[in-house]
Amino acid sequence: MITLVLGGDVNIQGRATPATAFERLSPLLQGADLRFVNLEGPVDAQAVEALASAGIDVVSCANDLTAMASLPVLDRAGIAHCGAGANIDAAHAPAVLDRPGEKVAFLAYTSLRSRGQSALPDFPGCAQAFATTAYQPDPRVAEIPGRPPLVRTTPVPEHLERLVADVERAKADSAHVVVSMHWGLPGPELTEYQVAYGRAAVDAGADLVVGHGPHTIQAVEVHRGRPILYSLGNLVFDWPAMRGRHVDGLLAGCMFGEEARLELIPVRRNADNECEPLSGDDAGKVLRYFADVSALRSTKVSVRDGIASVSGLGVGA
């Protein structure tokens, strides 16, 4: 039985005492076998203290090339990383962690940023999962001129093939595979390519897909008994341009094993930009929203006592 706690986007900068950045979340992080977050931006020797003090075990660096500067810092702190590397093979290599007799592999990809940041055979960068965009005229545009077009997005075929191959290879060597995706647009609406990549990862053997990037909470979908968390939103986030914006996020607690479970607790950055768990009516409001958008993906989410529980795990796996 393996337990994980997963958070969304993390940006640490400008703190007098970086080691206390996750202090108010500590009760939710303790006790898990593994803790994961997405690293949105680089960390230096001081900022990495926040991750180490919180017990973060593994991070995604599949965001942009600034993450490359963080890799030696993370290595010195003993924090595993995935999604970026000195070349394409390193960027696509999983971070594999041993826990209670089982290996858990983490893979990470980005659908955002420019193509110039892709890892190449002899050039550093990130593991990419890009998409193409097309615009389809609204079916009623002839009778109602000016109706906006439908936006259609499709995974880049070679990126999708590489992701599927990565997951299959990781699954052959590890008991569990977690795929991290940096993707999407702000708001509740999912793009078509998110669904395509997320389901393909599960079909290839991923036990969990965890998304981030929109800076907002998005739905969870259960596909073949495995959860796809489309976006957990922000966690600890010090980027000045985000101050007072997109303040809500989710911490996900996942249990792998015969009795798979997924529970989510809402968090919010307060007026001092400190991230803390929500309770009472504030927690209920965030979780009801999460349940409503997840229902649109045919996924049942139950809310009770400030915790959301996802149904249907393991069914059809």
C-alpha positions in Angstrom: 0.0 0.0 0.0 1.5 3.3 -1.1 0.2 6.7 -0.1 1.0 9.9 -2.1 0.2 13.6 -1.5 0.3 15.7 -4.6 0.1 19.5 -5.0 -0.1 21.8 -8.0 2.1 24.8 -9.1 4.8 25.9 -6.7 6.8 29.1 -7.0 9.1 30.1 -4.1 10.9 33.5 -4.1 11.5 36.6 -2.0 10.8 34.9 1.3 12.8 35.9 4.4 12.5 32.3 5.8 11.9 30.0 2.8 12.0 26.9 5.1 8.6 27.9 6.5 6.8 28.2 3.1 4.8 25.0 3.6 4.5 25.2 7.4 0.7 25.6 7.5 0.3 22.6 5.2 2.6 20.4 7.3 -0.2 18.3 8.9 -1.4 17.3 5.4 2.0 16.4 4.1 3.1 14.3 7.0 2.6 10.6 7.0 2.6 10.1 3.2 5.1 7.7 1.6 5.7 10.2 -1.2 5.1 14.0 -1.7 5.0 15.6 -5.2 4.6 19.1 -6.5 5.1 20.9 -9.8 8.0 23.4 -9.7 6.9 26.5 -11.6 10.2 28.3 -12.0 13.7 27.8 -10.7 14.9 27.3 -7.1 18.1 28.4 -5.6 19.9 27.0 -2.5 17.6 29.0 -0.2 14.3 28.3 -1.9 15.1 24.6 -2.0 15.0 24.7 1.8 11.2 25.1 1.5 10.9 21.8 -0.4 13.3 20.0 1.8 11.6 21.2 5.0 8.2 20.1 3.7 9.6 16.7 2.9 8.9 17.0 -0.8 10.3 13.9 -2.4 9.9 14.5 -6.1 9.1 17.5 -8.4 8.2 18.1 -12.0 10.6 20.5 -13.8 8.7 20.2 -17.2 7.9 23.9 -17.4 10.6 25.9 -19.2 14.3 26.1 -19.5 14.8 28.1 -16.3 14.1 24.7 -14.6 17.5 23.5 -15.9 19.3 25.7 -13.4 17.4 24.0 -10.6 18.5 20.4 -11.3 21.9 20.5 -9.5 20.3 22.3 -6.6 17.6 19.6 -6.3 20.2 16.9 -6.6 22.2 18.3 -3.8 19.1 18.5 -1.6 18.2 14.9 -2.4 14.9 15.8 -4.2 14.1 13.7 -7.2 13.0 15.4 -10.4 11.6 14.6 -13.8 10.5 16.3 -17.1 13.8 18.2 -17.8 17.3 17.2 -18.5 20.6 17.6 -20.4 19.1 15.9 -23.5 15.9 14.3 -24.7 16.6 11.0 -23.1 17.3 12.6 -19.7 14.1 14.8 -20.0 12.0 11.7 -20.7 13.6 9.5 -18.0 11.4 8.7 -15.0 12.2 9.6 -11.5 11.9 6.2 -9.7 11.4 6.1 -6.0 11.4 3.0 -3.8 8.8 2.8 -1.1 7.6 -0.2 1.1 8.8 -2.8 -1.4 7.4 -1.1 -4.4 8.8 1.3 -7.0 6.8 4.4 -8.1 7.9 6.1 -11.3 7.2 9.7 -12.1 7.1 11.2 -15.6 6.5 14.8 -16.5 5.6 16.7 -19.6 4.7 20.3 -20.7 2.2 21.3 -23.3 2.9 25.0 -22.7 5.8 27.4 -23.5 7.7 27.7 -26.8 9.0 24.9 -29.0 12.5 26.2 -28.6 12.5 24.7 -25.1 12.1 21.1 -26.2 14.9 18.8 -25.2 16.8 17.5 -28.2 19.3 14.6 -28.6 22.2 16.9 -27.8 20.4 19.9 -26.3 18.9 20.5 -22.8 15.3 21.1 -22.3 11.9 19.8 -21.3 9.8 16.7 -22.2 7.1 18.1 -24.5 3.5 17.1 -25.1 2.4 19.7 -27.5 -0.9 20.1 -29.4 -2.0 21.6 -32.7 -5.0 24.1 -32.8 -7.6 24.4 -35.5 -10.8 26.5 -35.7 -14.0 24.9 -37.0 -16.9 27.1 -38.1 -19.9 27.0 -35.7 -22.5 24.7 -37.3 -25.0 27.6 -37.2 -22.7 30.3 -38.6 -24.7 30.4 -41.9 -27.9 31.4 -40.1 -26.3 33.4 -37.3 -23.2 35.2 -38.8 -20.5 36.0 -36.4 -20.9 33.0 -34.1 -17.4 32.2 -32.7 -15.7 29.1 -34.1 -15.1 25.9 -32.2 -11.5 25.4 -31.1 -10.2 21.9 -31.8 -6.9 20.7 -30.3 -5.0 17.5 -31.1 -1.8 16.1 -29.6 1.3 16.2 -31.8 1.5 12.6 -32.9 5.2 12.1 -32.3 4.9 13.6 -28.8 1.9 11.4 -28.0 3.8 8.3 -29.2 6.8 9.1 -27.1 4.7 9.7 -24.0 2.9 6.4 -24.5 6.2 4.6 -24.9 7.6 6.3 -21.8 4.7 5.2 -19.7 4.8 1.6 -21.0 8.5 1.3 -20.3 8.1 2.8 -16.8 5.3 0.5 -16.0 7.3 -2.5 -17.0 9.9 -1.6 -14.4 7.8 -0.1 -11.6 4.7 -1.1 -9.7 3.1 2.3 -10.2 3.4 5.2 -12.6 2.4 8.8 -12.1 2.3 11.2 -15.1 2.5 14.9 -14.5 1.1 17.2 -17.2 1.7 21.0 -17.4 -1.2 22.1 -19.7 -4.6 23.7 -20.2 -6.2 27.1 -20.0 -7.5 29.0 -16.9 -11.1 28.2 -16.0 -13.2 25.1 -15.9 -13.2 24.2 -19.6 -10.9 21.4 -20.7 -9.1 21.4 -24.0 -9.5 18.4 -26.2 -5.8 17.6 -26.1 -5.8 17.4 -22.3 -8.4 14.6 -22.5 -6.5 12.9 -25.3 -3.2 12.9 -23.5 -4.7 12.0 -20.1 -6.6 9.0 -21.4 -3.7 7.8 -23.5 -1.4 7.9 -20.4 -3.9 5.8 -18.5 -4.4 3.4 -21.4 -0.6 2.9 -21.5 -0.5 2.0 -17.8 -0.4 5.1 -15.7 -2.0 4.8 -12.3 -2.6 8.5 -11.9 -2.3 11.6 -14.1 -1.9 14.9 -12.2 -2.3 18.2 -14.1 -1.3 21.8 -13.4 -0.6 24.9 -15.4 -4.0 26.7 -15.7 -3.5 28.1 -12.1 -7.2 27.2 -11.5 -8.9 24.1 -10.2 -10.3 21.7 -12.9 -12.2 18.5 -12.9 -11.1 15.0 -12.1 -12.1 12.2 -14.5 -11.9 8.5 -13.8 -10.9 6.6 -16.9 -10.6 2.9 -16.8 -10.6 3.1 -13.0 -7.7 5.5 -12.9 -8.0 9.2 -12.0 -7.0 12.1 -14.2 -6.7 15.3 -12.1 -6.8 17.9 -14.8 -5.6 20.7 -12.6 -4.9 21.1 -8.9 -4.4 24.8 -9.2 -1.7 26.7 -7.3 -0.2 25.7 -4.0 2.6 27.8 -2.4 3.0 30.5 -5.1 5.1 33.7 -4.6 5.2 34.9 -8.2 4.4 38.7 -7.7 2.1 38.8 -10.8 -0.1 36.1 -9.1 -0.4 37.9 -5.8 -4.1 37.9 -4.9 -5.1 36.0 -8.0 -6.0 32.3 -8.5 -5.6 31.8 -4.8 -7.5 28.4 -4.5 -5.9 25.0 -5.0 -6.2 21.4 -4.0 -4.0 18.9 -2.2 -4.6 15.3 -3.4 -4.1 12.3 -1.3 -3.9 9.1 -3.3 -3.6 5.5 -2.1 -2.4 2.8 -4.4 -3.2 -0.8 -3.7 -6.1 -3.2 -3.6 -8.3 -0.5 -2.1 -7.4 2.5 -4.2 -8.5 5.9 -2.8 -8.4 9.5 -3.9 -9.3 12.4 -1.5 -8.8 16.1 -2.0 -8.5 19.0 0.5 -8.9 22.6 -0.6 -6.2 25.1 0.2 -6.0 28.9 -0.3 -3.4 31.6 -0.2 -4.4 34.2 2.4 -4.0 38.0 2.5 -0.3 37.4 3.5 0.1 35.0 0.5 0.6 32.1 2.9 -1.0 28.8 1.7 -3.2 27.1 4.3 -6.0 24.5 4.4 -9.6 25.6 4.1 -12.4 24.6 6.4 -16.1 25.3 7.0 -18.1 27.1 4.3 -15.1 28.1 2.4 -13.9 24.5 2.0 -17.4 23.4 1.1 -17.8 26.0 -1.6 -14.5 25.1 -3.3 -15.2 21.4 -3.2 -18.8 21.7 -4.4 -17.4 23.5 -7.4 -14.9 20.7 -7.9 -17.7 18.1 -7.7 -19.8 20.0 -10.2 -17.1 20.3 -12.9 -16.1 16.7 -12.3 -19.8 15.6 -12.8 -19.5 17.0 -16.3 -16.7 14.3 -16.9 -19.1 11.6 -15.6 -17.2 11.4 -12.4 -18.8 11.3 -8.9 -17.2 13.3 -6.2 -18.6 13.2 -2.7 -18.0 16.1 -0.3 -18.1 15.7 3.5 -16.4 17.5 6.4 -14.1 19.5 4.1 -12.8 16.5 2.1 -13.8 15.4 -1.4 -13.7 11.7 -2.2 -13.6 10.3 -5.8 -15.7 7.3 -6.7 -15.1 4.6 -9.3 -11.4 3.9 -8.7 -10.3 0.5 -9.8 -13.4 -0.2 -11.8 -12.5 -1.3 -15.3 -8.8 -1.0 -14.5 
